[in-house]
């Protein structure tokens, strides 16, 4: 797991199964995914725009489709929340 707080976290993973890593940038409230050419694929707030407690993120092929899903868990201090996002279709 990677702790996300006020500092941005930048990771790379293949979220669509095409063999090329996308860049994932996360801060306290938002996750953004960029294509290999630098264009933004998608931006979302896993726990809503007002969430300020930060998050933990991880990647894994949860549904065995060959592409990594994004697993997001709430940091301490908030509700115990975990969400899984399948972004393979977000192009």
N, CA, C and O atoms as a MOPAC input file, in Angstrom:
PM7 MOZYME 1SCF
protein

 N      0.83500 1    -1.18400 1     0.00000 1
 C      0.00000 1     0.00000 1     0.00000 1
 C      0.87700 1     1.24400 1     0.00000 1
 O      1.97700 1     1.24400 1     0.55200 1
 N      0.38300 1     2.28800 1    -0.61800 1
 C      1.07100 1     3.56200 1    -0.66000 1
 C      0.21400 1     4.58800 1     0.05400 1
 O     -0.94200 1     4.79900 1    -0.31500 1
 N      0.76700 1     5.22800 1     1.07100 1
 C      0.01400 1     6.23200 1     1.82400 1
 C     -0.02300 1     7.53100 1     1.02200 1
 O      1.00400 1     8.00300 1     0.53500 1
 N     -1.21100 1     8.09500 1     0.89200 1
 C     -1.38800 1     9.36200 1     0.18800 1
 C     -1.83900 1    10.39400 1     1.19800 1
 O     -2.87700 1    10.22600 1     1.83800 1
 N     -1.07400 1    11.45600 1     1.34900 1
 C     -1.45300 1    12.53300 1     2.26300 1
 C     -1.43700 1    13.83300 1     1.47900 1
 O     -1.90500 1    13.86300 1     0.34100 1
 N     -0.91100 1    14.90500 1     2.05400 1
 C     -0.89200 1    16.19000 1     1.36100 1
 C      0.05000 1    16.15700 1     0.16200 1
 O     -0.12300 1    16.92600 1    -0.78400 1
 N      1.02900 1    15.28700 1     0.19500 1
 C      1.98900 1    15.17200 1    -0.89900 1
 C      1.40700 1    14.26600 1    -1.97400 1
 O      0.75600 1    13.27000 1    -1.66200 1
 N      1.63300 1    14.59900 1    -3.21300 1
 C      1.15800 1    13.76200 1    -4.29700 1
 C      1.94500 1    12.46200 1    -4.36100 1
 O      3.13500 1    12.41800 1    -4.04900 1
 N      1.25600 1    11.40800 1    -4.77100 1
 C      1.89300 1    10.12400 1    -5.01000 1
 C      1.79000 1     9.83100 1    -6.49100 1
 O      0.72100 1     9.97900 1    -7.08400 1
 N      2.88100 1     9.41900 1    -7.08600 1
 C      2.90200 1     9.09500 1    -8.50600 1
 C      3.34800 1     7.63700 1    -8.64600 1
 O      4.41900 1     7.25800 1    -8.17300 1
 N      2.52500 1     6.84000 1    -9.29200 1
 C      2.81100 1     5.43000 1    -9.52600 1
 C      2.53100 1     5.09300 1   -10.98200 1
 O      1.82700 1     5.83400 1   -11.66900 1
 N      3.06800 1     3.99900 1   -11.44500 1
 C      2.76100 1     3.52400 1   -12.79400 1
 C      2.25200 1     2.10400 1   -12.72000 1
 O      2.79000 1     1.27700 1   -11.98400 1
 N      1.20400 1     1.82200 1   -13.49300 1
 C      0.63900 1     0.48000 1   -13.58300 1
 C     -0.17500 1     0.37400 1   -14.86000 1
 O     -0.64800 1     1.38300 1   -15.38300 1
 N     -0.33900 1    -0.81500 1   -15.35400 1
 C     -1.13600 1    -1.05800 1   -16.55700 1
 C     -2.58500 1    -1.28900 1   -16.13100 1
 O     -2.92100 1    -2.35400 1   -15.61500 1
 N     -3.44400 1    -0.28800 1   -16.34900 1
 C     -4.83400 1    -0.42300 1   -15.91600 1
 C     -5.76400 1    -0.91100 1   -17.01800 1
 O     -6.93700 1    -1.17600 1   -16.75700 1
 N     -5.26600 1    -1.03500 1   -18.24300 1
 C     -6.14700 1    -1.47600 1   -19.31900 1
 C     -5.67700 1    -2.76000 1   -19.99600 1
 O     -6.29800 1    -3.21300 1   -20.95800 1
 N     -4.59400 1    -3.34800 1   -19.50700 1
 C     -4.14100 1    -4.63000 1   -20.03900 1
 C     -3.46900 1    -4.55800 1   -21.39700 1
 O     -3.31200 1    -5.58500 1   -22.05700 1
 N     -3.06200 1    -3.35100 1   -21.83800 1
 C     -2.44300 1    -3.22200 1   -23.15800 1
 C     -0.92200 1    -3.37300 1   -23.12400 1
 O     -0.26400 1    -3.26900 1   -24.16000 1
 N     -0.36600 1    -3.61800 1   -21.94200 1
 C      1.06800 1    -3.79800 1   -21.81800 1
 C      1.85000 1    -2.52300 1   -21.56700 1
 O      3.05200 1    -2.58700 1   -21.30700 1
 N      1.20200 1    -1.36400 1   -21.63600 1
 C      1.86500 1    -0.07800 1   -21.37900 1
 C      1.35900 1     0.48700 1   -20.05300 1
 O      0.16100 1     0.46100 1   -19.77400 1
 N      2.27500 1     0.99200 1   -19.24800 1
 C      1.88100 1     1.56000 1   -17.95600 1
 C      1.25000 1     2.92900 1   -18.12600 1
 O      1.72400 1     3.75800 1   -18.90300 1
 N      0.18200 1     3.15200 1   -17.39300 1
 C     -0.39600 1     4.47500 1   -17.25000 1
 C      0.18800 1     5.08000 1   -15.97500 1
 O      0.63300 1     4.35500 1   -15.08500 1
 N      0.18600 1     6.41200 1   -15.89100 1
 C      0.68000 1     7.10700 1   -14.70800 1
 C     -0.50000 1     7.48100 1   -13.83500 1
 O     -1.47500 1     8.06800 1   -14.30400 1
 N     -0.40600 1     7.13700 1   -12.56400 1
 C     -1.46300 1     7.41800 1   -11.59600 1
 C     -0.92300 1     8.44400 1   -10.60300 1
 O      0.10600 1     8.22300 1    -9.96600 1
 N     -1.62900 1     9.56700 1   -10.47900 1
 C     -1.24300 1    10.63300 1    -9.55900 1
 C     -2.37200 1    10.78500 1    -8.54900 1
 O     -3.53500 1    10.94900 1    -8.91900 1
 N     -2.01200 1    10.72800 1    -7.26000 1
 C     -3.03200 1    10.83700 1    -6.21900 1
 C     -2.61000 1    11.85200 1    -5.17700 1
 O     -1.42900 1    11.96600 1    -4.84800 1
 N     -3.59100 1    12.59700 1    -4.65200 1
 C     -3.36000 1    13.48100 1    -3.51900 1
 C     -4.39100 1    13.14300 1    -2.44600 1
 O     -4.91500 1    12.02900 1    -2.44200 1
 N     -4.69400 1    14.05800 1    -1.54700 1
 C     -5.61100 1    13.73700 1    -0.44900 1
 C     -7.02900 1    13.43100 1    -0.91900 1
 O     -7.74200 1    12.67100 1    -0.26300 1
 N     -7.45100 1    14.01000 1    -2.04300 1
 C     -8.84700 1    13.88600 1    -2.44200 1
 C     -9.07100 1    13.28700 1    -3.82600 1
 O    -10.16100 1    12.78500 1    -4.10000 1
 N     -8.07300 1    13.32500 1    -4.70500 1
 C     -8.29000 1    13.00800 1    -6.11100 1
 C     -7.26000 1    12.01800 1    -6.64200 1
 O     -6.08800 1    12.04600 1    -6.26600 1
 N     -7.73000 1    11.14700 1    -7.52500 1
 C     -6.85900 1    10.23700 1    -8.27100 1
 C     -6.97700 1    10.62500 1    -9.74100 1
 O     -8.08700 1    10.76200 1   -10.25700 1
 N     -5.84500 1    10.80500 1   -10.42200 1
 C     -5.83500 1    11.13000 1   -11.84900 1
 C     -5.00600 1    10.08400 1   -12.57200 1
 O     -3.93900 1     9.68700 1   -12.10300 1
 N     -5.50700 1     9.64000 1   -13.72500 1
 C     -4.81100 1     8.64800 1   -14.53800 1
 C     -4.43300 1     9.30600 1   -15.85800 1
 O     -5.26600 1     9.92400 1   -16.52100 1
 N     -3.15000 1     9.15900 1   -16.23300 1
 C     -2.64700 1     9.72700 1   -17.47800 1
 C     -2.19600 1     8.61400 1   -18.41500 1
 O     -1.59100 1     7.63500 1   -17.97700 1
 N     -2.48700 1     8.76300 1   -19.69000 1
 C     -2.00900 1     7.84600 1   -20.71000 1
 C     -0.50000 1     7.99800 1   -20.87100 1
 O      0.09700 1     8.94300 1   -20.35600 1
 N      0.09900 1     7.07300 1   -21.58000 1
 C      1.54500 1     7.09700 1   -21.79100 1
 C      1.99500 1     8.36300 1   -22.52400 1
 O      3.13900 1     8.78900 1   -22.36700 1
 N      1.10700 1     8.97300 1   -23.32600 1
 C      1.46200 1    10.20100 1   -24.04800 1
 C      1.24300 1    11.46600 1   -23.21900 1
 O      1.45200 1    12.57400 1   -23.71400 1
 N      0.81900 1    11.30900 1   -21.95300 1
 C      0.63400 1    12.44000 1   -21.05900 1
 C     -0.76600 1    13.01700 1   -21.02900 1
 O     -1.04100 1    13.89000 1   -20.20600 1
 N     -1.66200 1    12.56500 1   -21.89400 1
 C     -3.03300 1    13.06500 1   -21.85900 1
 C     -3.77800 1    12.42800 1   -20.69100 1
 O     -3.58000 1    11.25300 1   -20.38400 1
 N     -4.64100 1    13.21800 1   -20.04100 1
 C     -5.39900 1    12.69000 1   -18.91500 1
 C     -6.50100 1    11.75700 1   -19.39900 1
 O     -7.27800 1    12.10300 1   -20.28800 1
 N     -6.55600 1    10.60100 1   -18.81600 1
 C     -7.58000 1     9.60700 1   -19.14300 1
 C     -8.81100 1     9.81100 1   -18.27900 1
 O     -9.93500 1     9.81900 1   -18.78000 1
 N     -8.59600 1     9.97800 1   -16.97300 1
 C     -9.72100 1    10.12000 1   -16.04800 1
 C     -9.23600 1    10.76500 1   -14.75400 1
 O     -8.07300 1    10.62300 1   -14.37700 1
 N    -10.13300 1    11.46900 1   -14.08200 1
 C     -9.88000 1    12.04900 1   -12.77200 1
 C    -11.11200 1    11.77100 1   -11.91900 1
 O    -12.23900 1    11.95600 1   -12.37700 1
 N    -10.90200 1    11.32600 1   -10.67700 1
 C    -12.04800 1    11.05300 1    -9.80800 1
 C    -11.66100 1    11.22000 1    -8.34500 1
 O    -10.49300 1    11.11700 1    -7.97000 1
 N    -12.67700 1    11.48200 1    -7.53400 1
 C    -12.51800 1    11.60300 1    -6.08500 1
 C    -13.18200 1    10.38100 1    -5.45900 1
 O    -14.40800 1    10.33900 1    -5.35500 1
 N    -12.39800 1     9.38300 1    -5.03800 1
 C    -12.96800 1     8.12100 1    -4.55500 1
 C    -13.95600 1     8.27400 1    -3.40900 1
 O    -14.92000 1     7.51400 1    -3.31800 1
 N    -13.72900 1     9.24600 1    -2.53600 1
 C    -14.59600 1     9.41400 1    -1.36800 1
 C    -15.32200 1    10.75200 1    -1.37100 1
 O    -15.79900 1    11.19900 1    -0.32900 1
 N    -15.40900 1    11.39000 1    -2.52300 1
 C    -16.10500 1    12.66000 1    -2.64300 1
 C    -15.14700 1    13.83900 1    -2.54800 1
 O    -14.05400 1    13.72300 1    -1.99500 1
 N    -15.56700 1    14.96200 1    -3.08900 1
 C    -14.72500 1    16.15500 1    -3.16700 1
 C    -14.36800 1    16.75000 1    -1.80900 1
 O    -13.37000 1    17.46100 1    -1.69100 1
 N    -15.16400 1    16.47300 1    -0.78800 1
 C    -14.92300 1    17.06700 1     0.52600 1
 C    -14.04400 1    16.19400 1     1.41900 1
 O    -13.75000 1    16.58100 1     2.55000 1
 N    -13.62100 1    15.02900 1     0.93800 1
 C    -12.78600 1    14.12200 1     1.72000 1
 C    -11.41600 1    14.75800 1     1.94200 1
 O    -10.78300 1    15.19700 1     0.98300 1
 N    -10.94900 1    14.81600 1     3.18500 1
 C     -9.67000 1    15.45700 1     3.50400 1
 C     -8.73600 1    14.55000 1     4.30700 1
 O     -7.65800 1    14.99500 1     4.70100 1
 N     -9.11500 1    13.28900 1     4.56400 1
 C     -8.31300 1    12.41500 1     5.42000 1
 C     -7.22500 1    11.66500 1     4.66800 1
 O     -6.46600 1    10.91900 1     5.28500 1
 N     -7.12800 1    11.83900 1     3.36900 1
 C     -6.14000 1    11.10500 1     2.59800 1
 C     -6.59100 1     9.68000 1     2.32700 1
 O     -7.68500 1     9.27800 1     2.72200 1
 N     -5.73900 1     8.92100 1     1.65000 1
 C     -6.11700 1     7.56500 1     1.25600 1
 C     -4.89300 1     6.70400 1     1.06100 1
 O     -3.77600 1     7.19900 1     0.91100 1
 N     -5.12500 1     5.41800 1     1.06600 1
 C     -4.11300 1     4.42800 1     0.72100 1
 C     -4.51000 1     3.88100 1    -0.64500 1
 O     -5.69200 1     3.64900 1    -0.89700 1
 N     -3.52800 1     3.67200 1    -1.53600 1
 C     -3.86100 1     3.10200 1    -2.83200 1
 C     -2.99600 1     1.88100 1    -3.10300 1
 O     -1.85300 1     1.78900 1    -2.65600 1
 N     -3.56900 1     0.96000 1    -3.83800 1
 C     -2.85300 1    -0.24700 1    -4.26600 1
 C     -3.40900 1    -0.64800 1    -5.62300 1
 O     -4.45600 1    -0.16100 1    -6.04900 1
 N     -2.69600 1    -1.53900 1    -6.29400 1
 C     -3.12600 1    -2.00700 1    -7.60000 1
 C     -3.08100 1    -3.51400 1    -7.61900 1
 O     -2.24400 1    -4.12400 1    -6.95400 1
 N     -3.97200 1    -4.11400 1    -8.37200 1
 C     -3.94400 1    -5.55400 1    -8.54500 1
 C     -5.04900 1    -5.97800 1    -9.49000 1
 O     -6.05100 1    -5.28100 1    -9.64200 1
 N     -4.86300 1    -7.11400 1   -10.11700 1
 C     -5.87100 1    -7.65700 1   -11.02300 1
 C     -6.90700 1    -8.41000 1   -10.19500 1
 O     -6.88000 1    -9.63800 1   -10.11700 1
 N     -7.80800 1    -7.67000 1    -9.58600 1
 C     -8.79100 1    -8.21200 1    -8.65100 1
 C     -9.77100 1    -9.15900 1    -9.33300 1
 O    -10.14900 1   -10.17400 1    -8.74600 1
 N    -10.18900 1    -8.85300 1   -10.55200 1
 C    -11.20200 1    -9.65900 1   -11.23900 1
 C    -10.61600 1   -10.58900 1   -12.30200 1
 O    -11.35900 1   -11.18600 1   -13.08000 1
 N     -9.29100 1   -10.71200 1   -12.33700 1
 C     -8.60800 1   -11.65700 1   -13.22700 1
 C     -8.89900 1   -11.41200 1   -14.71100 1
 O     -9.06800 1   -12.35500 1   -15.48500 1
 N     -8.95600 1   -10.11200 1   -15.10100 1
 C     -9.20500 1    -9.78100 1   -16.51100 1
 C     -7.92800 1    -9.36300 1   -17.24300 1
 O     -7.98300 1    -8.99400 1   -18.41700 1
 N     -6.78700 1    -9.41700 1   -16.56500 1
 C     -5.52100 1    -9.04800 1   -17.19200 1
 C     -5.15000 1    -7.59300 1   -17.03400 1
 O     -4.07200 1    -7.18900 1   -17.47000 1
 N     -6.00800 1    -6.78700 1   -16.42300 1
 C     -5.72800 1    -5.36700 1   -16.18900 1
 C     -5.83000 1    -5.09000 1   -14.69100 1
 O     -6.64500 1    -5.69400 1   -13.99400 1
 N     -5.00300 1    -4.18000 1   -14.20800 1
 C     -5.01500 1    -3.84700 1   -12.78700 1
 C     -6.17600 1    -2.93500 1   -12.43100 1
 O     -6.44800 1    -1.96100 1   -13.13300 1
 N     -6.85200 1    -3.24900 1   -11.35100 1
 C     -7.83900 1    -2.35800 1   -10.76100 1
 C     -7.11500 1    -1.49500 1    -9.73000 1
 O     -6.03400 1    -1.84400 1    -9.25500 1
 N     -7.73000 1    -0.36800 1    -9.39700 1
 C     -7.18300 1     0.52200 1    -8.37100 1
 C     -7.98700 1     0.28300 1    -7.09700 1
 O     -9.21400 1     0.38800 1    -7.09400 1
 N     -7.28200 1    -0.03900 1    -6.02000 1
 C     -7.90300 1    -0.26200 1    -4.71600 1
 C     -7.56600 1     0.94500 1    -3.85600 1
 O     -6.39800 1     1.29200 1    -3.68200 1
 N     -8.60800 1     1.58600 1    -3.31700 1
 C     -8.42400 1     2.79600 1    -2.51700 1
 C     -9.03200 1     2.56500 1    -1.14600 1
 O    -10.18900 1     2.16100 1    -1.02800 1
 N     -8.24400 1     2.82400 1    -0.10900 1
 C     -8.72600 1     2.71800 1     1.26500 1
 C     -8.56000 1     4.04100 1     1.98100 1
 O     -7.58700 1     4.76300 1     1.76500 1
 N     -9.52400 1     4.35200 1     2.84100 1
 C     -9.47100 1     5.60300 1     3.60000 1
 C     -8.36900 1     5.54400 1     4.64700 1
 O     -8.16100 1     4.50900 1     5.28100 1
 N     -7.66200 1     6.65800 1     4.82700 1
 C     -6.65800 1     6.76700 1     5.88600 1
 C     -7.33300 1     6.79500 1     7.24500 1
 O     -8.54500 1     6.98300 1     7.34600 1
 N     -6.54100 1     6.60700 1     8.28100 1
 C     -7.04000 1     6.68600 1     9.65500 1
 C     -7.66100 1     8.05400 1     9.90800 1
 O     -7.23400 1     9.05800 1     9.33700 1
 N     -8.64800 1     8.08100 1    10.75000 1
 C     -9.31400 1     9.33000 1    11.08700 1
 C    -10.65200 1     9.49300 1    10.40300 1
 O    -11.40900 1    10.40800 1    10.72900 1
 N    -10.94800 1     8.63700 1     9.47900 1
 C    -12.23100 1     8.69000 1     8.78300 1
 C    -12.96500 1     7.38000 1     8.95300 1
 O    -12.57800 1     6.53800 1     9.76300 1
 N    -14.00600 1     7.21500 1     8.20000 1
 C    -14.76000 1     5.97100 1     8.21400 1
 C    -13.91700 1     4.85600 1     7.59500 1
 O    -13.06900 1     5.12700 1     6.74500 1
 N    -14.13700 1     3.61500 1     8.00900 1
 C    -13.41400 1     2.50300 1     7.38100 1
 C    -14.00600 1     2.20400 1     6.00700 1
 O    -15.01500 1     1.50700 1     5.90100 1
 N    -13.38200 1     2.72800 1     4.96300 1
 C    -13.88900 1     2.59400 1     3.60000 1
 C    -12.82400 1     1.98600 1     2.69300 1
 O    -11.64700 1     2.33500 1     2.78800 1
 N    -13.23900 1     1.07900 1     1.81800 1
 C    -12.38500 1     0.53300 1     0.77100 1
 C    -13.21900 1     0.47400 1    -0.50200 1
 O    -14.34900 1    -0.01400 1    -0.49500 1
 N    -12.64700 1     0.97700 1    -1.60000 1
 C    -13.33800 1     0.93600 1    -2.89000 1
 C    -12.39500 1     0.39000 1    -3.93500 1
 O    -11.18900 1     0.62900 1    -3.88400 1
 N    -12.95300 1    -0.35500 1    -4.89700 1
 C    -12.17900 1    -0.91300 1    -6.00100 1
 C    -12.71500 1    -0.31400 1    -7.29400 1
 O    -13.92300 1    -0.31100 1    -7.53500 1
 N    -11.80100 1     0.19600 1    -8.13000 1
 C    -12.18700 1     0.82700 1    -9.37900 1
 C    -11.58000 1     0.08100 1   -10.55400 1
 O    -10.36700 1    -0.11300 1   -10.62200 1
 N    -12.43900 1    -0.33700 1   -11.48100 1
 C    -12.00100 1    -0.97200 1   -12.72300 1
 C    -12.04500 1     0.09500 1   -13.79900 1
 O    -13.11800 1     0.45300 1   -14.28300 1
 N    -10.89300 1     0.59700 1   -14.17000 1
 C    -10.81900 1     1.71400 1   -15.10800 1
 C    -10.35300 1     1.30100 1   -16.49900 1
 O     -9.96200 1     2.15200 1   -17.29900 1
 N    -10.39000 1     0.01700 1   -16.79200 1
 C     -9.92400 1    -0.45800 1   -18.09100 1
 C    -10.70000 1     0.19000 1   -19.23700 1
 O    -10.13800 1     0.40300 1   -20.31000 1
 N    -11.96000 1     0.50100 1   -19.03400 1
 C    -12.78300 1     1.08500 1   -20.09200 1
 C    -12.69000 1     2.61500 1   -20.12800 1
 O    -13.21300 1     3.23900 1   -21.05100 1
 N    -12.03400 1     3.22200 1   -19.13900 1
 C    -11.93800 1     4.68800 1   -19.09700 1
 C    -10.83500 1     5.14900 1   -20.03600 1
 O     -9.66800 1     5.19600 1   -19.64600 1
 N    -11.18400 1     5.48400 1   -21.24600 1
 C    -10.19300 1     5.88800 1   -22.24900 1
 C    -10.37800 1     7.30800 1   -22.67800 1
 O     -9.62400 1     7.80300 1   -23.51700 1

